[in-house]
Amino acid sequence: MTAILRVESRKLVRGTVILTGLLVVLSAFFFVVFPSIQEEAELFEAVYPDYLLALLGIEELHTIEGFIGGYIFPFVWILLAGIYFAYVSAGMISRDIRTRRMDLTLSNPVSRESVVLQKVAALWVPVVALNVGMMAVLFAGATVLGEPIDLASLAMVHLLGVPYLLVCAGIGLLLSVVVDRVETAQTTALILVFALWLIDGLSQMNSDFEWVGEITPSRYYDPSAILVHEEYAPIDATILLVTFLVLVAVSVLVFVRRDI
């Protein structure tokens, strides 16, 4: 039975189109300022405090790879897209429970496990749209600026970014089955993803607290390393995928046992 998957996929189309459009436009605006940043790259890196350089993963800002990895991706993918996935997922179960739509859904021959898994599977819509849209604008922007960029690295930075987005979605999903109020679940998911991103960057300022960043998903996704150094870190991606699966499994377990 895939009816829930089809319905949830259709629900995500409008928000996905808006998100992808906004992020594409935002990325295009970033490209507009690249020539001036390229000229003053050394000054930018000298002026920026160390914690901000660590937070954004900025290095070799004068190259198109360094610019995309340290200037565009931290804001567009890690922060904004991550928040979107967490926010949307946080409403998947809690909203249906709040509106009593879940009662109607479960009155059909479908298990609670299937409901959760099909709703999560519907995230293929923003995953595909965001990857296609961002790859297109980044490649087009680099081409217009006359800056060659390796297509393999560009594809890998998007592919390896998917597990990070899925972990953000897993965080939202867990909150969705634990918290009753939709607004509370979504607000908490938004704040939590932002806080984890901030903790990751700030923890790198002091070696005594760097271990704290190990619990943050952004620690295992480094766009600059992929684009600038072609370091793909498959183990880190695997850690993120396993974390996502654990979050989904816990969410299913909680939802199956809870009283709605």
TAHU-V224709 format. One record per helix or strand of 3 or more residues. SS is the DSSP state (alpha for helix, beta for strand). FROM is the first residue (numbers start at 1). TO is the last residue. If there is no record, write none. Layout:
SS | FROM | TO
SS | FROM | TO
//
This chain:
alpha | 3 | 39
alpha | 41 | 47
alpha | 50 | 56
alpha | 64 | 90
alpha | 94 | 98
alpha | 101 | 106
alpha | 112 | 121
alpha | 124 | 144
alpha | 151 | 178
alpha | 182 | 203
alpha | 210 | 215
alpha | 217 | 220
alpha | 223 | 229
alpha | 234 | 257
//
